[in-house]
Amino acid sequence: MFMKVDSSSDERLFAQLAASIRADAAAGRLRPGDRLPSARDVAESLGVNVHTVLHAYQELRDEGLIELRRGRGAVVTEAAAPLAALHADIEALVAKAKALGLSPETLAACVRETAHDSC
């Protein structure tokens, strides 16, 4: 598992970290039952504050993607399986958007708007 953040980005570090973990789940690199590294280990390897990592983990917990278990740390839940099932569809959508000349930001906005209208 490769977590990354870009300190020069306008996106908050915890959001970048959570997105990186979601992407690993969507790509099938994280499976239900997998344990994430401790917040302390992630913070040290990325050079960020441990509270930044905990914030990302809490966001993922609130989404149901991970469980935070005392003594076992962060564990990926069954919610990761549907993300992996969508991976090929997402790749196809991204490829089509690129072919049409849409920016990643425009594509993301379209997906967000469509998701909100459908709920």
C-alpha positions in Angstrom: 0.0 0.0 0.0 1.4 3.3 -1.1 -0.1 6.4 0.6 0.8 9.8 -0.7 0.1 13.5 -0.1 1.1 16.6 -1.9 1.9 19.5 0.5 1.7 22.0 -2.4 -1.9 21.0 -3.2 -4.9 23.2 -2.1 -6.6 20.0 -0.9 -6.2 19.4 2.8 -3.7 16.7 3.7 -6.2 14.5 5.5 -8.5 14.6 2.5 -5.6 13.6 0.2 -4.7 10.7 2.5 -8.3 9.5 2.7 -8.6 9.7 -1.1 -5.4 7.7 -1.5 -6.8 5.0 0.7 -10.1 5.0 -1.2 -8.2 4.7 -4.4 -6.3 1.7 -3.1 -9.6 0.1 -2.1 -11.1 0.8 -5.5 -8.1 -0.7 -7.3 -8.3 -3.8 -5.2 -5.0 -3.2 -3.4 -6.9 -3.1 -0.1 -9.4 -5.9 0.6 -11.8 -6.4 3.5 -10.0 -7.5 6.6 -6.7 -5.8 5.6 -5.1 -3.7 8.3 -3.9 -0.2 7.6 -0.6 0.9 9.1 -0.8 2.7 12.4 -1.4 6.4 12.3 1.9 7.0 13.9 3.8 5.0 11.2 1.9 6.8 8.4 2.6 10.2 9.9 6.3 9.4 10.2 6.6 8.1 6.7 4.7 11.0 5.2 6.1 13.7 7.4 2.7 14.8 8.6 1.1 15.2 12.1 -0.4 12.1 13.5 -3.7 14.0 14.0 -3.9 14.5 10.2 -3.7 10.7 9.7 -6.3 10.1 12.5 -8.6 12.7 10.8 -8.4 10.8 7.5 -9.0 7.4 9.3 -12.0 8.9 11.1 -13.4 10.2 7.8 -13.0 6.7 6.3 -14.6 5.2 9.4 -17.6 7.6 9.1 -18.0 6.4 5.5 -17.9 2.8 6.7 -14.8 1.9 4.7 -12.7 1.1 7.7 -13.3 0.1 11.4 -11.1 1.5 14.1 -10.6 -1.3 16.6 -8.8 -0.9 19.9 -5.7 -3.0 19.8 -6.0 -3.9 16.2 -6.0 -0.5 14.6 -7.7 0.4 11.3 -9.2 -2.5 9.5 -10.8 -2.4 6.0 -14.5 -3.4 6.0 -16.7 -5.2 3.5 -17.5 -1.8 2.0 -14.2 -2.0 0.0 -15.6 -4.8 -2.2 -18.1 -2.7 -4.1 -15.4 0.0 -4.7 -13.2 -2.6 -6.3 -16.2 -3.8 -8.4 -16.5 -0.3 -9.8 -12.9 0.1 -10.7 -13.1 -0.9 -14.4 -16.2 1.3 -14.9 -14.3 4.2 -13.3 -11.3 3.7 -15.6 -13.6 3.6 -18.6 -15.3 6.8 -17.6 -12.0 8.6 -17.0 -10.7 7.4 -20.4 -13.8 8.7 -22.1 -13.6 12.0 -20.3 -9.9 12.4 -21.4 -10.9 11.6 -25.0 -13.5 14.4 -24.8 -11.0 16.8 -23.4 -12.6 17.1 -19.9 -10.4 18.0 -17.0 -10.3 15.8 -13.9 -12.0 18.6 -12.0 -14.9 18.8 -14.5 -15.4 15.1 -14.4 -15.4 15.0 -10.6 -17.9 17.9 -10.5 -20.2 16.0 -13.0 -19.9 12.8 -11.0 -20.7 14.7 -7.7 -23.7 16.5 -9.3 -25.1 13.3 -10.8 -24.6 11.4 -7.5 -26.4 14.1 -5.5 -29.3 14.2 -8.1 -29.7 10.4 -7.9 -29.9 10.2 -4.2 
